[in-house]
């Protein structure tokens, strides 16, 4: 398991971006707190494969109801990753398995972060 963050770190904005690795092995992750639950996704919009945020840890729409892609305004449900509006409507952010223990949130994937990153990049069509 890999420590992503402490749950209390999510309080200021409701979400936190974490980078694991670098170069071709870099995996961008967003950890989200919503209604007392935590979720993690690959921080990559399904439309153009860009990170959701421009500014660090600014993932939510102004009304804090949806994750928003700063590149083109797509809206995603924070608890499912489903895009409900935008050019990637009906597509999902890729969920990552996490586990919370003693207030810390860990990546709980069978695949190593660098393998997840390489698999994600291999799916791009450009």
Backbone as a printed PyTorch tensor [residue, N CA C, xyz], in Angstrom:
tensor([[[  0.8440,  -1.1850,   0.0000],
         [  0.0000,   0.0000,   0.0000],
         [  0.8830,   1.2400,   0.0000]],

        [[  0.4020,   2.2660,  -0.6820],
         [  1.1460,   3.5210,  -0.7910],
         [  0.3050,   4.6270,  -0.1780]],

        [[  0.8930,   5.3600,   0.7590],
         [  0.1920,   6.4720,   1.3900],
         [ -0.0510,   7.5800,   0.3730]],

        [[ -1.3110,   7.9890,   0.2340],
         [ -1.6550,   9.1010,  -0.6370],
         [ -1.7380,  10.4010,   0.1430]],

        [[ -2.4740,  10.3830,   1.2450],
         [ -2.6260,  11.5880,   2.0620],
         [ -3.3620,  11.2390,   3.3510]],

        [[ -3.4160,  12.1970,   4.2290],
         [ -4.2470,  12.0740,   5.4240],
         [ -5.6290,  12.6260,   5.0740]],

        [[ -6.6660,  12.0320,   5.6030],
         [ -8.0320,  12.4690,   5.3110],
         [ -8.2370,  13.9360,   5.6460]],

        [[ -7.6010,  14.4130,   6.6910],
         [ -7.7630,  15.8150,   7.1010],
         [ -7.2010,  16.7920,   6.0590]],

        [[ -6.3010,  16.3390,   5.2010],
         [ -5.7440,  17.1960,   4.1510],
         [ -6.7750,  17.5290,   3.0740]],

        [[ -7.8650,  16.7870,   3.0210],
         [ -8.8950,  17.0120,   2.0180],
         [ -9.8700,  18.1110,   2.4220]],

        [[ -9.8730,  18.4760,   3.7030],
         [-10.8540,  19.4130,   4.2290],
         [-10.8610,  20.7830,   3.5480]],

        [[ -9.7330,  21.4180,   3.2980],
         [ -9.8030,  22.7780,   2.7480],
         [-10.5580,  22.8830,   1.4300]],

        [[-10.3090,  21.9740,   0.4890],
         [-10.9350,  22.0960,  -0.8230],
         [-11.8670,  20.9400,  -1.1730]],

        [[-11.7760,  19.8430,  -0.4270],
         [-12.5820,  18.6630,  -0.7250],
         [-11.8850,  17.6590,  -1.6070]],

        [[-10.7080,  18.0260,  -2.1170],
         [ -9.9630,  17.1160,  -2.9820],
         [ -8.4830,  17.4860,  -2.9480]],

        [[ -7.6580,  16.4940,  -3.2500],
         [ -6.2150,  16.7260,  -3.2470],
         [ -5.5840,  15.9500,  -4.3920]],

        [[ -4.7020,  16.6130,  -5.1050],
         [ -3.9490,  15.9680,  -6.1670],
         [ -2.6480,  15.4120,  -5.6180]],

        [[ -2.3040,  14.2290,  -6.0470],
         [ -1.0730,  13.5700,  -5.6190],
         [ -0.3820,  13.0470,  -6.8730]],

        [[  0.9290,  13.2150,  -6.9440],
         [  1.7100,  12.6950,  -8.0590],
         [  2.6110,  11.5910,  -7.5260]],

        [[  2.5110,  10.4350,  -8.1520],
         [  3.3690,   9.3030,  -7.8100],
         [  4.2960,   9.0380,  -8.9810]],

        [[  5.5870,   9.0300,  -8.7410],
         [  6.5600,   8.7740,  -9.7930],
         [  6.8140,   9.9990, -10.6520]],

        [[  7.5600,   9.7880, -11.7550],
         [  7.8350,  10.8840, -12.6730],
         [  8.0740,  10.3340, -14.0790]],

        [[  8.1950,  11.2360, -15.0140],
         [  8.4150,  10.8460, -16.4020],
         [  7.2890,   9.9670, -16.9340]],

        [[  7.6530,   8.9510, -17.6960],
         [  6.6670,   8.0440, -18.2900],
         [  5.9290,   7.2300, -17.2340]],

        [[  6.4890,   7.1560, -16.0350],
         [  5.8660,   6.3960, -14.9430],
         [  5.0270,   7.2640, -14.0170]],

        [[  4.8500,   8.5260, -14.3570],
         [  4.1180,   9.4640, -13.4960],
         [  2.6250,   9.1210, -13.4900]],

        [[  2.0800,   8.9730, -12.2880],
         [  0.6490,   8.7340, -12.1150],
         [  0.0660,   9.8860, -11.3090]],

        [[ -0.8280,  10.6440, -11.9400],
         [ -1.5360,  11.7250, -11.2570],
         [ -2.8210,  11.1540, -10.6710]],

        [[ -3.0200,  11.4130,  -9.3930],
         [ -4.1730,  10.8900,  -8.6640],
         [ -4.9210,  12.0590,  -8.0400]],

        [[ -6.2340,  11.9690,  -8.0000],
         [ -7.0370,  12.9160,  -7.2360],
         [ -7.8140,  12.1160,  -6.1940]],

        [[ -7.6930,  12.5270,  -4.9360],
         [ -8.4370,  11.9180,  -3.8380],
         [ -9.5310,  12.9070,  -3.4520]],

        [[-10.7590,  12.4120,  -3.3380],
         [-11.9310,  13.2520,  -3.1480],
         [-12.6480,  12.8700,  -1.8630]],

        [[-13.0870,  13.8800,  -1.1220],
         [-13.9560,  13.6710,   0.0370],
         [-15.3360,  14.2010,  -0.3230]],

        [[-16.3340,  13.3470,  -0.1940],
         [-17.6990,  13.7720,  -0.4880],
         [-18.6600,  13.0310,   0.4150]],

        [[-19.4360,  13.7760,   1.1860],
         [-20.4530,  13.2010,   2.0810],
         [-19.8700,  12.1540,   3.0260]],

        [[-18.6840,  12.4130,   3.5470],
         [-18.0570,  11.5170,   4.5110],
         [-17.3570,  10.3120,   3.9080]],

        [[-17.3720,  10.2000,   2.5950],
         [-16.7060,   9.0880,   1.9110],
         [-15.5110,   9.6010,   1.1270]],

        [[-14.5720,   8.6990,   0.8580],
         [-13.3840,   9.0520,   0.0890],
         [-13.3250,   8.2070,  -1.1740]],

        [[-12.8730,   8.8510,  -2.2450],
         [-12.7550,   8.2030,  -3.5400],
         [-11.4470,   8.6470,  -4.1620]],

        [[-10.8820,   7.8330,  -5.0300],
         [ -9.6640,   8.2020,  -5.7470],
         [ -9.8210,   7.8400,  -7.2130]],

        [[ -9.3070,   8.7260,  -8.0580],
         [ -9.3670,   8.5420,  -9.4990],
         [ -8.0190,   8.9090, -10.1040]],

        [[ -7.7510,   8.3790, -11.2880],
         [ -6.6300,   8.8950, -12.0560],
         [ -7.0270,  10.3070, -12.4790]],

        [[ -6.1570,  11.2450, -12.2390],
         [ -6.4250,  12.6510, -12.5390],
         [ -6.1890,  12.8850, -14.0330]],

        [[ -7.1510,  12.4260, -14.8270],
         [ -7.0120,  12.4720, -16.2730],
         [ -8.3970,  12.4940, -16.9020]],

        [[ -8.7410,  13.5990, -17.5360],
         [-10.0430,  13.7070, -18.1820],
         [-10.1200,  12.7320, -19.3500]],

        [[-11.2030,  11.9790, -19.4790],
         [-11.3230,  11.0230, -20.5800],
         [-11.4340,  11.6810, -21.9570]],

        [[-11.6770,  12.9800, -22.0030],
         [-11.8420,  13.6640, -23.2860],
         [-10.5020,  13.9300, -23.9690]],

        [[ -9.5660,  14.5680, -23.2660],
         [ -8.2870,  14.9140, -23.8860],
         [ -7.0900,  14.4530, -23.0570]],

        [[ -7.3150,  13.6280, -22.0680],
         [ -6.2410,  13.0620, -21.2500],
         [ -5.4130,  14.1430, -20.5540]],

        [[ -6.0740,  15.2070, -20.1130],
         [ -5.3880,  16.2600, -19.3750],
         [ -5.8060,  16.2020, -17.9090]],

        [[ -4.9670,  16.6970, -17.0040],
         [ -5.3830,  16.7610, -15.5980],
         [ -6.6060,  17.6640, -15.4500]],

        [[ -7.4210,  17.3860, -14.4470],
         [ -8.6460,  18.1520, -14.2560],
         [ -8.3860,  19.5860, -13.8030]],

        [[ -7.3910,  19.8020, -12.9570],
         [ -7.2100,  21.1130, -12.3490],
         [ -6.0760,  21.9030, -12.9960]],

        [[ -6.2180,  23.2360, -12.9740],
         [ -5.1300,  24.1180, -13.3790],
         [ -4.3400,  24.5230, -12.1380]],

        [[ -5.0530,  24.8520, -11.0830],
         [ -4.4280,  25.2650,  -9.8330],
         [ -4.4310,  24.0930,  -8.8620]],

        [[ -3.3830,  23.9280,  -8.0870],
         [ -3.3040,  22.7760,  -7.1730],
         [ -4.5470,  22.6330,  -6.2870]],

        [[ -5.0800,  21.4330,  -6.2750],
         [ -6.1860,  21.0250,  -5.4060],
         [ -7.5020,  21.7610,  -5.6550]],

        [[ -7.6830,  22.3570,  -6.8200],
         [ -8.9490,  22.9960,  -7.1910],
         [ -9.6640,  22.1070,  -8.2030]],

        [[-10.4080,  21.1520,  -7.6840],
         [-11.0710,  20.1510,  -8.5210],
         [-12.5790,  20.3340,  -8.5960]],

        [[-13.1670,  21.0570,  -7.6420],
         [-14.6200,  21.1430,  -7.5630],
         [-15.1710,  22.3750,  -8.2640]],

        [[-16.3970,  22.2270,  -8.7610],
         [-17.1340,  23.3590,  -9.3050],
         [-17.3750,  24.3670,  -8.1720]],

        [[-17.7740,  25.5830,  -8.5350],
         [-17.9700,  26.6340,  -7.5220],
         [-18.9620,  26.2290,  -6.4440]],

        [[-19.9910,  25.4660,  -6.8110],
         [-20.9910,  25.0600,  -5.8190],
         [-20.6070,  23.7700,  -5.0780]],

        [[-19.4020,  23.2550,  -5.3520],
         [-18.8410,  22.0740,  -4.6670],
         [-19.6460,  20.7940,  -4.8940]],

        [[-20.4460,  20.7370,  -5.9570],
         [-21.2480,  19.5350,  -6.2040],
         [-20.5900,  18.5520,  -7.1680]],

        [[-19.7030,  19.0440,  -8.0280],
         [-19.0980,  18.1850,  -9.0440],
         [-17.6180,  18.4910,  -9.2170]],

        [[-16.8750,  17.4670,  -9.6180],
         [-15.5160,  17.6980, -10.0730],
         [-15.6340,  18.3300, -11.4580]],

        [[-14.7180,  19.2390, -11.7730],
         [-14.7990,  19.9300, -13.0530],
         [-13.4490,  19.8860, -13.7600]],

        [[-13.4860,  19.6420, -15.0510],
         [-12.2700,  19.6870, -15.8540],
         [-12.0540,  21.1330, -16.2670]],

        [[-10.9370,  21.6890, -15.8650],
         [-10.6570,  23.0890, -16.1740],
         [-10.3850,  23.2980, -17.6570]],

        [[-10.0890,  22.2420, -18.3960],
         [ -9.7950,  22.3710, -19.8140],
         [-11.0180,  22.6820, -20.6650]],

        [[-12.1710,  22.0910, -20.3310],
         [-13.3570,  22.2940, -21.1510],
         [-14.6600,  22.2600, -20.3610]],

        [[-14.5800,  22.2540, -19.0470],
         [-15.7620,  22.3900, -18.2060],
         [-16.5920,  21.1470, -17.9940]],

        [[-16.0960,  19.9760, -18.3490],
         [-16.8590,  18.7490, -18.1090],
         [-17.0930,  18.5800, -16.6130]],

        [[-18.2740,  18.1070, -16.2490],
         [-18.6380,  17.8990, -14.8460],
         [-18.7210,  16.4090, -14.5450]],

        [[-18.1300,  16.0220, -13.4180],
         [-18.0900,  14.6190, -13.0080],
         [-18.6830,  14.4600, -11.6160]],

        [[-19.4560,  13.3960, -11.4210],
         [-19.9700,  13.0900, -10.0880],
         [-18.7940,  12.6550,  -9.2180]],

        [[-18.6360,  13.2640,  -8.0420],
         [-17.4730,  12.9480,  -7.2120],
         [-17.4810,  11.5430,  -6.6180]],

        [[-18.6500,  10.9370,  -6.4850],
         [-18.7050,   9.6100,  -5.8730],
         [-18.6420,   8.4610,  -6.8790]],

        [[-18.8430,   8.7510,  -8.1750],
         [-18.7850,   7.6960,  -9.1930],
         [-17.7650,   7.9790, -10.2910]],

        [[-17.4300,   9.2500, -10.4970],
         [-16.5450,   9.6350, -11.5840],
         [-17.2580,   9.7700, -12.9240]],

        [[-18.5810,   9.6190, -12.9540],
         [-19.3540,   9.7200, -14.1770],
         [-19.4030,  11.1660, -14.6670]],

        [[-19.1130,  11.3620, -15.9580],
         [-19.2540,  12.6850, -16.5630],
         [-20.7240,  12.8990, -16.8930]],

        [[-21.3040,  13.9540, -16.3290],
         [-22.7200,  14.2290, -16.5630],
         [-22.9510,  15.3760, -17.5360]],

        [[-21.8570,  16.0950, -17.8680],
         [-21.9840,  17.2050, -18.8110],
         [-20.6210,  17.4950, -19.4180]],

        [[-20.6030,  17.6850, -20.7300],
         [-19.3560,  18.0120, -21.4080],
         [-19.0650,  17.0400, -22.5360]],

        [[-17.9260,  17.2120, -23.1960],
         [-17.6130,  16.3960, -24.3730],
         [-17.3690,  14.9170, -24.0820]],

        [[-17.1960,  14.5640, -22.8270],
         [-16.9990,  13.1420, -22.4840],
         [-18.1890,  12.6110, -21.6760]],

        [[-19.3630,  13.2010, -21.9110],
         [-20.5710,  12.7930, -21.1900],
         [-20.7690,  11.2830, -21.2840]],

        [[-21.1510,  10.6920, -20.1590],
         [-21.3900,   9.2560, -19.9880],
         [-20.1100,   8.4270, -19.8980]],

        [[-18.9530,   9.0660, -19.9210],
         [-17.6930,   8.3680, -19.6670],
         [-17.3360,   8.5660, -18.1980]],

        [[-16.3790,   7.7880, -17.7140],
         [-15.9990,   7.8240, -16.3020],
         [-14.5310,   8.1820, -16.1270]],

        [[-14.2390,   8.8710, -15.0390],
         [-12.8660,   8.9460, -14.5660],
         [-12.4920,   7.5360, -14.1250]],

        [[-11.2320,   7.1790, -14.2450],
         [-10.8150,   5.8300, -13.8680],
         [-10.5890,   5.7590, -12.3610]],

        [[-11.4140,   4.9420, -11.7090],
         [-11.3640,   4.7920, -10.2500],
         [-10.1430,   3.9760,  -9.8320]],

        [[ -9.5810,   4.3700,  -8.7150],
         [ -8.4840,   3.6270,  -8.0950],
         [ -8.9500,   3.1030,  -6.7460]],

        [[ -8.5110,   1.9200,  -6.3960],
         [ -8.8690,   1.3300,  -5.1110],
         [ -8.0500,   1.9830,  -3.9980]],

        [[ -8.7540,   2.3690,  -2.9510],
         [ -8.0950,   2.9490,  -1.7870],
         [ -8.6030,   2.2630,  -0.5360]],

        [[ -7.8620,   2.4600,   0.5320],
         [ -8.2670,   1.9840,   1.8430],
         [ -7.8810,   3.0640,   2.8370]],

        [[ -8.7340,   3.2570,   3.8250],
         [ -8.4510,   4.2460,   4.8580],
         [ -8.1660,   3.5330,   6.1700]],

        [[ -7.0960,   3.9550,   6.8200],
         [ -6.7140,   3.3630,   8.0930],
         [ -6.1140,   4.4560,   8.9730]],

        [[ -6.6700,   4.6030,  10.1530],
         [ -6.1730,   5.5820,  11.1280],
         [ -6.0570,   6.9780,  10.5350]],

        [[ -7.0440,   7.3750,   9.7410],
         [ -7.0720,   8.7150,   9.1730],
         [ -6.1690,   8.9220,   7.9750]],

        [[ -5.5350,   7.8570,   7.5050],
         [ -4.6780,   7.9540,   6.3330],
         [ -5.3040,   7.1840,   5.1760]],

        [[ -5.1430,   7.7240,   3.9750],
         [ -5.7190,   7.1080,   2.7820],
         [ -4.5850,   6.5250,   1.9530]],

        [[ -4.7220,   5.2360,   1.6410],
         [ -3.6800,   4.5010,   0.9310],
         [ -4.1970,   4.0180,  -0.4140]],

        [[ -3.3240,   4.0240,  -1.3980],
         [ -3.6030,   3.3640,  -2.6600],
         [ -3.5440,   1.8720,  -2.4030]],

        [[ -4.5900,   1.1500,  -2.7870],
         [ -4.6940,  -0.2810,  -2.4960],
         [ -4.9080,  -1.0560,  -3.7930]],

        [[ -4.0710,  -0.7660,  -4.7880],
         [ -4.1590,  -1.4000,  -6.1010],
         [ -3.2000,  -2.5820,  -6.1690]],

        [[ -3.5750,  -3.5930,  -6.9180],
         [ -2.6760,  -4.7110,  -7.1600],
         [ -1.5520,  -4.3120,  -8.1180]],

        [[ -1.8570,  -3.3830,  -9.0260],
         [ -0.8580,  -2.8930,  -9.9820],
         [ -0.0330,  -1.7810,  -9.3410]],

        [[  1.2390,  -1.7360,  -9.6860],
         [  2.1090,  -0.6570,  -9.2170],
         [  1.6910,   0.6430,  -9.9190]],

        [[  1.8790,   1.7990,  -9.2680],
         [  1.4900,   3.0720,  -9.8870],
         [  2.0840,   3.2810, -11.2800]],

        [[  3.3560,   2.9060, -11.4700],
         [  3.9740,   3.1010, -12.7820],
         [  3.3160,   2.2300, -13.8500]],

        [[  2.8460,   1.0560, -13.4680],
         [  2.1510,   0.1860, -14.4240],
         [  0.7880,   0.7830, -14.7810]],

        [[  0.0830,   1.3140, -13.7940],
         [ -1.2000,   1.9800, -14.0490],
         [ -0.9800,   3.1400, -15.0150]],

        [[  0.0610,   3.9430, -14.7660],
         [  0.3540,   5.1010, -15.6210],
         [  0.6550,   4.6640, -17.0550]],

        [[  1.4700,   3.6300, -17.2250],
         [  1.8160,   3.1610, -18.5640],
         [  0.5910,   2.6030, -19.2890]],

        [[ -0.2640,   1.8580, -18.5700],
         [ -1.4840,   1.3150, -19.1720],
         [ -2.4130,   2.4370, -19.6250]],

        [[ -2.5370,   3.4790, -18.8130],
         [ -3.4000,   4.6100, -19.1530],
         [ -2.8770,   5.3150, -20.4010]],

        [[ -1.5720,   5.5440, -20.4570],
         [ -0.9860,   6.2140, -21.6250],
         [ -1.1320,   5.3550, -22.8920]],

        [[ -1.0710,   4.0640, -22.7600],
         [ -1.1820,   3.1760, -23.9190],
         [ -2.5830,   3.2250, -24.5460]],

        [[ -3.5850,   3.6240, -23.7820],
         [ -4.9660,   3.6860, -24.2860],
         [ -5.2390,   4.9280, -25.1170]],

        [[ -4.3210,   5.8920, -25.0850],
         [ -4.5310,   7.1360, -25.8480],
         [ -4.4630,   6.8400, -27.3410]],

        [[ -5.2810,   7.5620, -28.0840],
         [ -5.3250,   7.3810, -29.5260],
         [ -4.4840,   8.3960, -30.2880]],

        [[ -3.7000,   9.2030, -29.5770],
         [ -2.8740,  10.2190, -30.2420],
         [ -1.5080,  10.2790, -29.6510]]])
